[in-house]
Amino acid sequence: MNATNVDTETRSLKLAKEYLRLGGHRRCKIDDNITTVRQWEEDPPEAERFWQEQVQSLSASDRKQVEDFLPSINSP
């Protein structure tokens, strides 16, 4: 198997990247290993729809994995 053909991105990472590509504004905050998501700006309709249909509907543990890939409010 050729290593260049191996898809190294997890489903969680792909979902987070697609949400951000659609213009999503949610950001992750991790404090004492507890993840919360903050949103100060309204998402574009496509990003909001994607979040509701593809991310919000996941189990809590799967959703946390996606949230962990969002940009952090703890870093610039």
N, CA, C, O and CB atoms as a CASP TS submission, in Angstrom:
PFRMAT TS
TARGET T0000
AUTHOR 0000-0000-0000
METHOD Language model
MODEL 1
PARENT N/A
ATOM      1  N   MET     1       0.849  -1.184   0.000  1.00  0.00           N
ATOM      2  CA  MET     1       0.000   0.000   0.000  1.00  0.00           C
ATOM      3  C   MET     1       0.889   1.240   0.000  1.00  0.00           C
ATOM      4  O   MET     1       1.862   1.317   0.751  1.00  0.00           O
ATOM      5  CB  MET     1      -0.963   0.002   1.226  1.00  0.00           C
ATOM      6  N   ASN     2       0.556   2.180  -0.824  1.00  0.00           N
ATOM      7  CA  ASN     2       1.304   3.427  -0.919  1.00  0.00           C
ATOM      8  C   ASN     2       0.846   4.370   0.181  1.00  0.00           C
ATOM      9  O   ASN     2      -0.345   4.664   0.290  1.00  0.00           O
ATOM     10  CB  ASN     2       1.125   4.079  -2.310  1.00  0.00           C
ATOM     11  N   ALA     3       1.776   4.847   0.993  1.00  0.00           N
ATOM     12  CA  ALA     3       1.444   5.703   2.140  1.00  0.00           C
ATOM     13  C   ALA     3       0.795   7.012   1.712  1.00  0.00           C
ATOM     14  O   ALA     3       0.056   7.610   2.494  1.00  0.00           O
ATOM     15  CB  ALA     3       2.694   5.999   2.953  1.00  0.00           C
ATOM     16  N   THR     4       1.051   7.467   0.502  1.00  0.00           N
ATOM     17  CA  THR     4       0.457   8.724   0.059  1.00  0.00           C
ATOM     18  C   THR     4      -1.032   8.583  -0.221  1.00  0.00           C
ATOM     19  O   THR     4      -1.736   9.589  -0.310  1.00  0.00           O
ATOM     20  CB  THR     4       1.166   9.228  -1.181  1.00  0.00           C
ATOM     21  N   ASN     5      -1.521   7.373  -0.359  1.00  0.00           N
ATOM     22  CA  ASN     5      -2.940   7.148  -0.618  1.00  0.00           C
ATOM     23  C   ASN     5      -3.750   6.927   0.659  1.00  0.00           C
ATOM     24  O   ASN     5      -4.968   6.762   0.593  1.00  0.00           O
ATOM     25  CB  ASN     5      -3.108   5.962  -1.531  1.00  0.00           C
ATOM     26  N   VAL     6      -3.097   6.922   1.806  1.00  0.00           N
ATOM     27  CA  VAL     6      -3.765   6.667   3.071  1.00  0.00           C
ATOM     28  C   VAL     6      -4.428   7.962   3.551  1.00  0.00           C
ATOM     29  O   VAL     6      -3.786   9.009   3.625  1.00  0.00           O
ATOM     30  CB  VAL     6      -2.762   6.124   4.132  1.00  0.00           C
ATOM     31  N   ASP     7      -5.712   7.875   3.874  1.00  0.00           N
ATOM     32  CA  ASP     7      -6.435   9.032   4.393  1.00  0.00           C
ATOM     33  C   ASP     7      -6.211   9.084   5.896  1.00  0.00           C
ATOM     34  O   ASP     7      -6.710   8.236   6.637  1.00  0.00           O
ATOM     35  CB  ASP     7      -7.965   8.960   4.049  1.00  0.00           C
ATOM     36  N   THR     8      -5.462  10.076   6.339  1.00  0.00           N
ATOM     37  CA  THR     8      -5.108  10.159   7.757  1.00  0.00           C
ATOM     38  C   THR     8      -6.068  11.021   8.556  1.00  0.00           C
ATOM     39  O   THR     8      -5.924  11.129   9.774  1.00  0.00           O
ATOM     40  CB  THR     8      -3.715  10.698   7.905  1.00  0.00           C
ATOM     41  N   GLU     9      -7.045  11.639   7.903  1.00  0.00           N
ATOM     42  CA  GLU     9      -7.995  12.484   8.628  1.00  0.00           C
ATOM     43  C   GLU     9      -9.141  11.641   9.179  1.00  0.00           C
ATOM     44  O   GLU     9      -9.717  10.808   8.480  1.00  0.00           O
ATOM     45  CB  GLU     9      -8.541  13.599   7.710  1.00  0.00           C
ATOM     46  N   THR    10      -9.451  11.876  10.428  1.00  0.00           N
ATOM     47  CA  THR    10     -10.576  11.184  11.048  1.00  0.00           C
ATOM     48  C   THR    10     -11.877  11.839  10.587  1.00  0.00           C
ATOM     49  O   THR    10     -11.875  12.949  10.055  1.00  0.00           O
ATOM     50  CB  THR    10     -10.460  11.209  12.603  1.00  0.00           C
ATOM     51  N   ARG    11     -12.965  11.143  10.798  1.00  0.00           N
ATOM     52  CA  ARG    11     -14.280  11.696  10.464  1.00  0.00           C
ATOM     53  C   ARG    11     -14.518  12.985  11.244  1.00  0.00           C
ATOM     54  O   ARG    11     -15.079  13.938  10.703  1.00  0.00           O
ATOM     55  CB  ARG    11     -15.401  10.670  10.765  1.00  0.00           C
ATOM     56  N   SER    12     -14.104  13.026  12.493  1.00  0.00           N
ATOM     57  CA  SER    12     -14.279  14.211  13.328  1.00  0.00           C
ATOM     58  C   SER    12     -13.543  15.414  12.747  1.00  0.00           C
ATOM     59  O   SER    12     -14.089  16.515  12.684  1.00  0.00           O
ATOM     60  CB  SER    12     -13.791  13.935  14.749  1.00  0.00           C
ATOM     61  N   LEU    13     -12.313  15.197  12.328  1.00  0.00           N
ATOM     62  CA  LEU    13     -11.536  16.277  11.733  1.00  0.00           C
ATOM     63  C   LEU    13     -12.176  16.750  10.436  1.00  0.00           C
ATOM     64  O   LEU    13     -12.253  17.953  10.184  1.00  0.00           O
ATOM     65  CB  LEU    13     -10.095  15.825  11.479  1.00  0.00           C
ATOM     66  N   LYS    14     -12.633  15.821   9.619  1.00  0.00           N
ATOM     67  CA  LYS    14     -13.290  16.188   8.357  1.00  0.00           C
ATOM     68  C   LYS    14     -14.537  17.025   8.610  1.00  0.00           C
ATOM     69  O   LYS    14     -14.779  18.007   7.908  1.00  0.00           O
ATOM     70  CB  LYS    14     -13.659  14.929   7.556  1.00  0.00           C
ATOM     71  N   LEU    15     -15.331  16.645   9.610  1.00  0.00           N
ATOM     72  CA  LEU    15     -16.542  17.403   9.927  1.00  0.00           C
ATOM     73  C   LEU    15     -16.195  18.817  10.398  1.00  0.00           C
ATOM     74  O   LEU    15     -16.827  19.787   9.981  1.00  0.00           O
ATOM     75  CB  LEU    15     -17.364  16.673  11.003  1.00  0.00           C
ATOM     76  N   ALA    16     -15.192  18.929  11.265  1.00  0.00           N
ATOM     77  CA  ALA    16     -14.789  20.245  11.764  1.00  0.00           C
ATOM     78  C   ALA    16     -14.275  21.117  10.627  1.00  0.00           C
ATOM     79  O   ALA    16     -14.625  22.294  10.544  1.00  0.00           O
ATOM     80  CB  ALA    16     -13.711  20.105  12.852  1.00  0.00           C
ATOM     81  N   LYS    17     -13.455  20.556   9.755  1.00  0.00           N
ATOM     82  CA  LYS    17     -12.914  21.322   8.630  1.00  0.00           C
ATOM     83  C   LYS    17     -14.025  21.788   7.696  1.00  0.00           C
ATOM     84  O   LYS    17     -14.002  22.928   7.232  1.00  0.00           O
ATOM     85  CB  LYS    17     -11.895  20.483   7.852  1.00  0.00           C
ATOM     86  N   GLU    18     -14.986  20.934   7.417  1.00  0.00           N
ATOM     87  CA  GLU    18     -16.088  21.317   6.528  1.00  0.00           C
ATOM     88  C   GLU    18     -16.928  22.421   7.155  1.00  0.00           C
ATOM     89  O   GLU    18     -17.311  23.372   6.474  1.00  0.00           O
ATOM     90  CB  GLU    18     -16.971  20.101   6.206  1.00  0.00           C
ATOM     91  N   TYR    19     -17.213  22.301   8.428  1.00  0.00           N
ATOM     92  CA  TYR    19     -17.964  23.348   9.136  1.00  0.00           C
ATOM     93  C   TYR    19     -17.229  24.688   9.027  1.00  0.00           C
ATOM     94  O   TYR    19     -17.848  25.709   8.727  1.00  0.00           O
ATOM     95  CB  TYR    19     -18.170  22.962  10.632  1.00  0.00           C
ATOM     96  N   LEU    20     -15.940  24.690   9.265  1.00  0.00           N
ATOM     97  CA  LEU    20     -15.155  25.929   9.189  1.00  0.00           C
ATOM     98  C   LEU    20     -15.075  26.434   7.751  1.00  0.00           C
ATOM     99  O   LEU    20     -15.118  27.642   7.518  1.00  0.00           O
ATOM    100  CB  LEU    20     -13.736  25.704   9.750  1.00  0.00           C
ATOM    101  N   ARG    21     -14.960  25.530   6.794  1.00  0.00           N
ATOM    102  CA  ARG    21     -14.920  25.926   5.382  1.00  0.00           C
ATOM    103  C   ARG    21     -16.208  26.640   4.980  1.00  0.00           C
ATOM    104  O   ARG    21     -16.191  27.553   4.154  1.00  0.00           O
ATOM    105  CB  ARG    21     -14.696  24.695   4.484  1.00  0.00           C
ATOM    106  N   LEU    22     -17.319  26.217   5.571  1.00  0.00           N
ATOM    107  CA  LEU    22     -18.616  26.833   5.294  1.00  0.00           C
ATOM    108  C   LEU    22     -18.779  28.175   6.011  1.00  0.00           C
ATOM    109  O   LEU    22     -19.804  28.840   5.861  1.00  0.00           O
ATOM    110  CB  LEU    22     -19.740  25.889   5.705  1.00  0.00           C
ATOM    111  N   GLY    23     -17.780  28.567   6.779  1.00  0.00           N
ATOM    112  CA  GLY    23     -17.807  29.869   7.443  1.00  0.00           C
ATOM    113  C   GLY    23     -18.271  29.837   8.876  1.00  0.00           C
ATOM    114  O   GLY    23     -18.614  30.881   9.431  1.00  0.00           O
ATOM    115  N   GLY    24     -18.293  28.652   9.505  1.00  0.00           N
ATOM    116  CA  GLY    24     -18.739  28.516  10.886  1.00  0.00           C
ATOM    117  C   GLY    24     -17.886  29.315  11.854  1.00  0.00           C
ATOM    118  O   GLY    24     -16.675  29.442  11.670  1.00  0.00           O
ATOM    119  N   HIS    25     -18.526  29.855  12.895  1.00  0.00           N
ATOM    120  CA  HIS    25     -17.852  30.721  13.859  1.00  0.00           C
ATOM    121  C   HIS    25     -17.680  30.108  15.245  1.00  0.00           C
ATOM    122  O   HIS    25     -17.066  30.735  16.108  1.00  0.00           O
ATOM    123  CB  HIS    25     -18.605  31.992  13.985  1.00  0.00           C
ATOM    124  N   ARG    26     -18.195  28.920  15.486  1.00  0.00           N
ATOM    125  CA  ARG    26     -18.058  28.329  16.818  1.00  0.00           C
ATOM    126  C   ARG    26     -16.592  28.118  17.149  1.00  0.00           C
ATOM    127  O   ARG    26     -15.782  27.800  16.279  1.00  0.00           O
ATOM    128  CB  ARG    26     -18.824  26.995  16.908  1.00  0.00           C
ATOM    129  N   ARG    27     -16.263  28.301  18.430  1.00  0.00           N
ATOM    130  CA  ARG    27     -14.903  28.112  18.909  1.00  0.00           C
ATOM    131  C   ARG    27     -14.931  27.217  20.141  1.00  0.00           C
ATOM    132  O   ARG    27     -15.902  27.204  20.897  1.00  0.00           O
ATOM    133  CB  ARG    27     -14.229  29.474  19.227  1.00  0.00           C
ATOM    134  N   CYS    28     -13.865  26.483  20.324  1.00  0.00           N
ATOM    135  CA  CYS    28     -13.753  25.531  21.423  1.00  0.00           C
ATOM    136  C   CYS    28     -13.040  26.170  22.613  1.00  0.00           C
ATOM    137  O   CYS    28     -12.080  26.923  22.451  1.00  0.00           O
ATOM    138  CB  CYS    28     -13.005  24.264  20.967  1.00  0.00           C
ATOM    139  N   LYS    29     -13.523  25.858  23.792  1.00  0.00           N
ATOM    140  CA  LYS    29     -12.847  26.252  25.027  1.00  0.00           C
ATOM    141  C   LYS    29     -12.630  24.984  25.836  1.00  0.00           C
ATOM    142  O   LYS    29     -13.578  24.266  26.153  1.00  0.00           O
ATOM    143  CB  LYS    29     -13.678  27.324  25.840  1.00  0.00           C
ATOM    144  N   ILE    30     -11.387  24.719  26.163  1.00  0.00           N
ATOM    145  CA  ILE    30     -11.064  23.533  26.963  1.00  0.00           C
ATOM    146  C   ILE    30     -10.481  24.015  28.282  1.00  0.00           C
ATOM    147  O   ILE    30      -9.464  24.708  28.314  1.00  0.00           O
ATOM    148  CB  ILE    30     -10.058  22.575  26.210  1.00  0.00           C
ATOM    149  N   ASP    31     -11.141  23.639  29.363  1.00  0.00           N
ATOM    150  CA  ASP    31     -10.709  24.034  30.690  1.00  0.00           C
ATOM    151  C   ASP    31     -10.811  22.818  31.592  1.00  0.00           C
ATOM    152  O   ASP    31     -11.894  22.258  31.761  1.00  0.00           O
ATOM    153  CB  ASP    31     -11.556  25.222  31.239  1.00  0.00           C
ATOM    154  N   ASP    32      -9.706  22.412  32.165  1.00  0.00           N
ATOM    155  CA  ASP    32      -9.664  21.209  33.001  1.00  0.00           C
ATOM    156  C   ASP    32     -10.236  20.001  32.273  1.00  0.00           C
ATOM    157  O   ASP    32     -10.974  19.201  32.849  1.00  0.00           O
ATOM    158  CB  ASP    32     -10.429  21.439  34.299  1.00  0.00           C
ATOM    159  N   ASN    33      -9.879  19.884  30.990  1.00  0.00           N
ATOM    160  CA  ASN    33     -10.297  18.772  30.142  1.00  0.00           C
ATOM    161  C   ASN    33     -11.805  18.743  29.877  1.00  0.00           C
ATOM    162  O   ASN    33     -12.335  17.724  29.433  1.00  0.00           O
ATOM    163  CB  ASN    33      -9.877  17.475  30.776  1.00  0.00           C
ATOM    164  N   ILE    34     -12.487  19.839  30.142  1.00  0.00           N
ATOM    165  CA  ILE    34     -13.914  19.953  29.832  1.00  0.00           C
ATOM    166  C   ILE    34     -14.041  20.873  28.625  1.00  0.00           C
ATOM    167  O   ILE    34     -13.579  22.014  28.647  1.00  0.00           O
ATOM    168  CB  ILE    34     -14.741  20.501  31.066  1.00  0.00           C
ATOM    169  N   THR    35     -14.670  20.366  27.577  1.00  0.00           N
ATOM    170  CA  THR    35     -14.813  21.116  26.338  1.00  0.00           C
ATOM    171  C   THR    35     -16.173  21.791  26.292  1.00  0.00           C
ATOM    172  O   THR    35     -17.204  21.158  26.521  1.00  0.00           O
ATOM    173  CB  THR    35     -14.627  20.199  25.122  1.00  0.00           C
ATOM    174  N   THR    36     -16.163  23.069  25.997  1.00  0.00           N
ATOM    175  CA  THR    36     -17.408  23.790  25.729  1.00  0.00           C
ATOM    176  C   THR    36     -17.222  24.535  24.419  1.00  0.00           C
ATOM    177  O   THR    36     -16.098  24.829  24.011  1.00  0.00           O
ATOM    178  CB  THR    36     -17.783  24.777  26.903  1.00  0.00           C
ATOM    179  N   VAL    37     -18.334  24.835  23.768  1.00  0.00           N
ATOM    180  CA  VAL    37     -18.293  25.550  22.502  1.00  0.00           C
ATOM    181  C   VAL    37     -18.930  26.907  22.700  1.00  0.00           C
ATOM    182  O   VAL    37     -20.009  27.026  23.280  1.00  0.00           O
ATOM    183  CB  VAL    37     -19.009  24.757  21.379  1.00  0.00           C
ATOM    184  N   ARG    38     -18.250  27.928  22.210  1.00  0.00           N
ATOM    185  CA  ARG    38     -18.740  29.299  22.304  1.00  0.00           C
ATOM    186  C   ARG    38     -19.024  29.813  20.898  1.00  0.00           C
ATOM    187  O   ARG    38     -18.362  29.436  19.931  1.00  0.00           O
ATOM    188  CB  ARG    38     -17.712  30.218  23.038  1.00  0.00           C
ATOM    189  N   GLN    39     -20.018  30.673  20.813  1.00  0.00           N
ATOM    190  CA  GLN    39     -20.366  31.256  19.526  1.00  0.00           C
ATOM    191  C   GLN    39     -20.814  32.691  19.754  1.00  0.00           C
ATOM    192  O   GLN    39     -21.865  32.933  20.348  1.00  0.00           O
ATOM    193  CB  GLN    39     -21.476  30.430  18.812  1.00  0.00           C
ATOM    194  N   TRP    40     -20.012  33.647  19.278  1.00  0.00           N
ATOM    195  CA  TRP    40     -20.336  35.058  19.448  1.00  0.00           C
ATOM    196  C   TRP    40     -21.011  35.646  18.213  1.00  0.00           C
ATOM    197  O   TRP    40     -21.773  36.608  18.311  1.00  0.00           O
ATOM    198  CB  TRP    40     -19.081  35.843  19.768  1.00  0.00           C
ATOM    199  N   GLU    41     -20.732  35.070  17.070  1.00  0.00           N
ATOM    200  CA  GLU    41     -21.321  35.540  15.821  1.00  0.00           C
ATOM    201  C   GLU    41     -22.233  34.460  15.257  1.00  0.00           C
ATOM    202  O   GLU    41     -21.987  33.267  15.439  1.00  0.00           O
ATOM    203  CB  GLU    41     -20.221  35.922  14.796  1.00  0.00           C
ATOM    204  N   GLU    42     -23.273  34.881  14.580  1.00  0.00           N
ATOM    205  CA  GLU    42     -24.184  33.931  13.943  1.00  0.00           C
ATOM    206  C   GLU    42     -23.479  33.287  12.759  1.00  0.00           C
ATOM    207  O   GLU    42     -22.763  33.954  12.011  1.00  0.00           O
ATOM    208  CB  GLU    42     -25.499  34.630  13.488  1.00  0.00           C
ATOM    209  N   ASP    43     -23.685  31.995  12.597  1.00  0.00           N
ATOM    210  CA  ASP    43     -23.104  31.280  11.465  1.00  0.00           C
ATOM    211  C   ASP    43     -23.852  31.611  10.182  1.00  0.00           C
ATOM    212  O   ASP    43     -25.041  31.927  10.215  1.00  0.00           O
ATOM    213  CB  ASP    43     -23.123  29.767  11.714  1.00  0.00           C
ATOM    214  N   PRO    44     -23.150  31.539   9.047  1.00  0.00           N
ATOM    215  CA  PRO    44     -23.859  31.601   7.767  1.00  0.00           C
ATOM    216  C   PRO    44     -24.852  30.432   7.712  1.00  0.00           C
ATOM    217  O   PRO    44     -24.617  29.400   8.340  1.00  0.00           O
ATOM    218  CB  PRO    44     -22.851  31.550   6.551  1.00  0.00           C
ATOM    219  N   PRO    45     -25.938  30.577   6.981  1.00  0.00           N
ATOM    220  CA  PRO    45     -26.966  29.517   6.950  1.00  0.00           C
ATOM    221  C   PRO    45     -26.415  28.131   6.604  1.00  0.00           C
ATOM    222  O   PRO    45     -26.843  27.137   7.192  1.00  0.00           O
ATOM    223  CB  PRO    45     -28.036  29.881   5.949  1.00  0.00           C
ATOM    224  N   GLU    46     -25.479  28.052   5.664  1.00  0.00           N
ATOM    225  CA  GLU    46     -24.934  26.742   5.266  1.00  0.00           C
ATOM    226  C   GLU    46     -24.172  26.090   6.416  1.00  0.00           C
ATOM    227  O   GLU    46     -24.289  24.886   6.645  1.00  0.00           O
ATOM    228  CB  GLU    46     -24.008  26.894   4.042  1.00  0.00           C
ATOM    229  N   ALA    47     -23.392  26.893   7.136  1.00  0.00           N
ATOM    230  CA  ALA    47     -22.620  26.362   8.264  1.00  0.00           C
ATOM    231  C   ALA    47     -23.540  25.944   9.401  1.00  0.00           C
ATOM    232  O   ALA    47     -23.321  24.906  10.025  1.00  0.00           O
ATOM    233  CB  ALA    47     -21.607  27.401   8.763  1.00  0.00           C
ATOM    234  N   GLU    48     -24.560  26.736   9.675  1.00  0.00           N
ATOM    235  CA  GLU    48     -25.511  26.395  10.739  1.00  0.00           C
ATOM    236  C   GLU    48     -26.253  25.103  10.409  1.00  0.00           C
ATOM    237  O   GLU    48     -26.414  24.233  11.265  1.00  0.00           O
ATOM    238  CB  GLU    48     -26.517  27.543  10.952  1.00  0.00           C
ATOM    239  N   ARG    49     -26.698  24.989   9.173  1.00  0.00           N
ATOM    240  CA  ARG    49     -27.405  23.775   8.741  1.00  0.00           C
ATOM    241  C   ARG    49     -26.481  22.567   8.860  1.00  0.00           C
ATOM    242  O   ARG    49     -26.894  21.514   9.345  1.00  0.00           O
ATOM    243  CB  ARG    49     -27.918  23.921   7.280  1.00  0.00           C
ATOM    244  N   PHE    50     -25.231  22.714   8.421  1.00  0.00           N
ATOM    245  CA  PHE    50     -24.263  21.622   8.516  1.00  0.00           C
ATOM    246  C   PHE    50     -24.069  21.211   9.975  1.00  0.00           C
ATOM    247  O   PHE    50     -24.077  20.023  10.297  1.00  0.00           O
ATOM    248  CB  PHE    50     -22.912  22.035   7.889  1.00  0.00           C
ATOM    249  N   TRP    51     -23.892  22.206  10.864  1.00  0.00           N
ATOM    250  CA  TRP    51     -23.690  21.898  12.287  1.00  0.00           C
ATOM    251  C   TRP    51     -24.887  21.125  12.839  1.00  0.00           C
ATOM    252  O   TRP    51     -24.713  20.106  13.507  1.00  0.00           O
ATOM    253  CB  TRP    51     -23.469  23.198  13.102  1.00  0.00           C
ATOM    254  N   GLN    52     -26.085  21.600  12.566  1.00  0.00           N
ATOM    255  CA  GLN    52     -27.288  20.963  13.101  1.00  0.00           C
ATOM    256  C   GLN    52     -27.476  19.550  12.548  1.00  0.00           C
ATOM    257  O   GLN    52     -27.845  18.638  13.288  1.00  0.00           O
ATOM    258  CB  GLN    52     -28.516  21.812  12.784  1.00  0.00           C
ATOM    259  N   GLU    53     -27.227  19.369  11.266  1.00  0.00           N
ATOM    260  CA  GLU    53     -27.477  18.069  10.625  1.00  0.00           C
ATOM    261  C   GLU    53     -26.347  17.064  10.823  1.00  0.00           C
ATOM    262  O   GLU    53     -26.600  15.870  10.978  1.00  0.00           O
ATOM    263  CB  GLU    53     -27.706  18.267   9.153  1.00  0.00           C
ATOM    264  N   GLN    54     -25.101  17.542  10.817  1.00  0.00           N
ATOM    265  CA  GLN    54     -23.965  16.626  10.820  1.00  0.00           C
ATOM    266  C   GLN    54     -23.250  16.503  12.165  1.00  0.00           C
ATOM    267  O   GLN    54     -22.655  15.465  12.452  1.00  0.00           O
ATOM    268  CB  GLN    54     -22.989  17.061   9.794  1.00  0.00           C
ATOM    269  N   VAL    55     -23.300  17.537  12.983  1.00  0.00           N
ATOM    270  CA  VAL    55     -22.529  17.536  14.234  1.00  0.00           C
ATOM    271  C   VAL    55     -23.446  17.419  15.453  1.00  0.00           C
ATOM    272  O   VAL    55     -23.237  16.554  16.304  1.00  0.00           O
ATOM    273  CB  VAL    55     -21.680  18.813  14.339  1.00  0.00           C
ATOM    274  N   GLN    56     -24.448  18.274  15.541  1.00  0.00           N
ATOM    275  CA  GLN    56     -25.339  18.283  16.703  1.00  0.00           C
ATOM    276  C   GLN    56     -26.032  16.937  16.902  1.00  0.00           C
ATOM    277  O   GLN    56     -26.352  16.554  18.028  1.00  0.00           O
ATOM    278  CB  GLN    56     -26.384  19.382  16.553  1.00  0.00           C
ATOM    279  N   SER    57     -26.258  16.233  15.813  1.00  0.00           N
ATOM    280  CA  SER    57     -26.968  14.950  15.892  1.00  0.00           C
ATOM    281  C   SER    57     -26.073  13.792  16.356  1.00  0.00           C
ATOM    282  O   SER    57     -26.572  12.690  16.585  1.00  0.00           O
ATOM    283  CB  SER    57     -27.561  14.614  14.539  1.00  0.00           C
ATOM    284  N   LEU    58     -24.772  14.023  16.497  1.00  0.00           N
ATOM    285  CA  LEU    58     -23.851  12.971  16.945  1.00  0.00           C
ATOM    286  C   LEU    58     -24.034  12.683  18.430  1.00  0.00           C
ATOM    287  O   LEU    58     -24.621  13.481  19.160  1.00  0.00           O
ATOM    288  CB  LEU    58     -22.393  13.373  16.663  1.00  0.00           C
ATOM    289  N   SER    59     -23.536  11.556  18.858  1.00  0.00           N
ATOM    290  CA  SER    59     -23.506  11.258  20.289  1.00  0.00           C
ATOM    291  C   SER    59     -22.616  12.292  20.964  1.00  0.00           C
ATOM    292  O   SER    59     -21.803  12.937  20.302  1.00  0.00           O
ATOM    293  CB  SER    59     -22.990   9.800  20.564  1.00  0.00           C
ATOM    294  N   ALA    60     -22.761  12.455  22.266  1.00  0.00           N
ATOM    295  CA  ALA    60     -21.982  13.448  23.003  1.00  0.00           C
ATOM    296  C   ALA    60     -20.476  13.227  22.832  1.00  0.00           C
ATOM    297  O   ALA    60     -19.729  14.189  22.651  1.00  0.00           O
ATOM    298  CB  ALA    60     -22.349  13.407  24.487  1.00  0.00           C
ATOM    299  N   SER    61     -20.031  11.993  22.885  1.00  0.00           N
ATOM    300  CA  SER    61     -18.596  11.723  22.763  1.00  0.00           C
ATOM    301  C   SER    61     -18.097  12.011  21.346  1.00  0.00           C
ATOM    302  O   SER    61     -17.005  12.552  21.176  1.00  0.00           O
ATOM    303  CB  SER    61     -18.293  10.263  23.141  1.00  0.00           C
ATOM    304  N   ASP    62     -18.881  11.656  20.331  1.00  0.00           N
ATOM    305  CA  ASP    62     -18.479  11.946  18.952  1.00  0.00           C
ATOM    306  C   ASP    62     -18.512  13.452  18.680  1.00  0.00           C
ATOM    307  O   ASP    62     -17.637  13.978  17.992  1.00  0.00           O
ATOM    308  CB  ASP    62     -19.398  11.205  17.958  1.00  0.00           C
ATOM    309  N   ARG    63     -19.509  14.137  19.213  1.00  0.00           N
ATOM    310  CA  ARG    63     -19.603  15.587  19.042  1.00  0.00           C
ATOM    311  C   ARG    63     -18.407  16.270  19.697  1.00  0.00           C
ATOM    312  O   ARG    63     -17.864  17.222  19.136  1.00  0.00           O
ATOM    313  CB  ARG    63     -20.925  16.125  19.638  1.00  0.00           C
ATOM    314  N   LYS    64     -17.982  15.801  20.882  1.00  0.00           N
ATOM    315  CA  LYS    64     -16.816  16.372  21.567  1.00  0.00           C
ATOM    316  C   LYS    64     -15.569  16.233  20.704  1.00  0.00           C
ATOM    317  O   LYS    64     -14.738  17.140  20.668  1.00  0.00           O
ATOM    318  CB  LYS    64     -16.596  15.687  22.931  1.00  0.00           C
ATOM    319  N   GLN    65     -15.433  15.120  20.017  1.00  0.00           N
ATOM    320  CA  GLN    65     -14.269  14.931  19.154  1.00  0.00           C
ATOM    321  C   GLN    65     -14.244  15.976  18.043  1.00  0.00           C
ATOM    322  O   GLN    65     -13.176  16.486  17.706  1.00  0.00           O
ATOM    323  CB  GLN    65     -14.270  13.517  18.553  1.00  0.00           C
ATOM    324  N   VAL    66     -15.398  16.302  17.470  1.00  0.00           N
ATOM    325  CA  VAL    66     -15.470  17.345  16.448  1.00  0.00           C
ATOM    326  C   VAL    66     -15.147  18.695  17.085  1.00  0.00           C
ATOM    327  O   VAL    66     -14.357  19.468  16.543  1.00  0.00           O
ATOM    328  CB  VAL    66     -16.877  17.373  15.777  1.00  0.00           C
ATOM    329  N   GLU    67     -15.748  18.972  18.213  1.00  0.00           N
ATOM    330  CA  GLU    67     -15.530  20.261  18.909  1.00  0.00           C
ATOM    331  C   GLU    67     -14.061  20.476  19.239  1.00  0.00           C
ATOM    332  O   GLU    67     -13.575  21.606  19.194  1.00  0.00           O
ATOM    333  CB  GLU    67     -16.360  20.323  20.203  1.00  0.00           C
ATOM    334  N   ASP    68     -13.352  19.407  19.567  1.00  0.00           N
ATOM    335  CA  ASP    68     -11.932  19.528  19.910  1.00  0.00           C
ATOM    336  C   ASP    68     -11.098  20.014  18.726  1.00  0.00           C
ATOM    337  O   ASP    68      -9.997  20.528  18.928  1.00  0.00           O
ATOM    338  CB  ASP    68     -11.395  18.189  20.402  1.00  0.00           C
ATOM    339  N   PHE    69     -11.592  19.864  17.501  1.00  0.00           N
ATOM    340  CA  PHE    69     -10.876  20.319  16.321  1.00  0.00           C
ATOM    341  C   PHE    69     -11.218  21.754  15.927  1.00  0.00           C
ATOM    342  O   PHE    69     -10.606  22.301  15.009  1.00  0.00           O
ATOM    343  CB  PHE    69     -11.168  19.403  15.174  1.00  0.00           C
ATOM    344  N   LEU    70     -12.180  22.368  16.605  1.00  0.00           N
ATOM    345  CA  LEU    70     -12.491  23.760  16.317  1.00  0.00           C
ATOM    346  C   LEU    70     -11.369  24.649  16.842  1.00  0.00           C
ATOM    347  O   LEU    70     -10.670  24.259  17.777  1.00  0.00           O
ATOM    348  CB  LEU    70     -13.850  24.163  16.942  1.00  0.00           C
ATOM    349  N   PRO    71     -11.180  25.831  16.264  1.00  0.00           N
ATOM    350  CA  PRO    71     -10.173  26.739  16.790  1.00  0.00           C
ATOM    351  C   PRO    71     -10.458  27.040  18.260  1.00  0.00           C
ATOM    352  O   PRO    71     -11.614  27.158  18.665  1.00  0.00           O
ATOM    353  CB  PRO    71     -10.133  28.042  15.967  1.00  0.00           C
ATOM    354  N   SER    72      -9.411  27.161  19.039  1.00  0.00           N
ATOM    355  CA  SER    72      -9.548  27.400  20.472  1.00  0.00           C
ATOM    356  C   SER    72      -9.636  28.887  20.781  1.00  0.00           C
ATOM    357  O   SER    72      -8.975  29.704  20.142  1.00  0.00           O
ATOM    358  CB  SER    72      -8.379  26.782  21.225  1.00  0.00           C
ATOM    359  N   ILE    73     -10.455  29.228  21.762  1.00  0.00           N
ATOM    360  CA  ILE    73     -10.492  30.620  22.213  1.00  0.00           C
ATOM    361  C   ILE    73      -9.305  30.899  23.135  1.00  0.00           C
ATOM    362  O   ILE    73      -9.062  32.049  23.502  1.00  0.00           O
ATOM    363  CB  ILE    73     -11.829  30.927  22.941  1.00  0.00           C
ATOM    364  N   ASN    74      -8.570  29.859  23.506  1.00  0.00           N
ATOM    365  CA  ASN    74      -7.432  30.001  24.405  1.00  0.00           C
ATOM    366  C   ASN    74      -6.155  30.421  23.683  1.00  0.00           C
ATOM    367  O   ASN    74      -5.161  30.755  24.328  1.00  0.00           O
ATOM    368  CB  ASN    74      -7.196  28.705  25.133  1.00  0.00           C
ATOM    369  N   SER    75      -6.174  30.406  22.360  1.00  0.00           N
ATOM    370  CA  SER    75      -4.978  30.792  21.610  1.00  0.00           C
ATOM    371  C   SER    75      -5.346  31.870  20.599  1.00  0.00           C
ATOM    372  O   SER    75      -6.493  31.953  20.161  1.00  0.00           O
ATOM    373  CB  SER    75      -4.343  29.563  20.896  1.00  0.00           C
ATOM    374  N   PRO    76      -4.378  32.687  20.234  1.00  0.00           N
ATOM    375  CA  PRO    76      -4.653  33.786  19.288  1.00  0.00           C
ATOM    376  C   PRO    76      -5.050  33.317  17.916  1.00  0.00           C
ATOM    377  O   PRO    76      -5.307  34.136  17.033  1.00  0.00           O
ATOM    378  CB  PRO    76      -3.458  34.666  19.164  1.00  0.00           C
TER
END
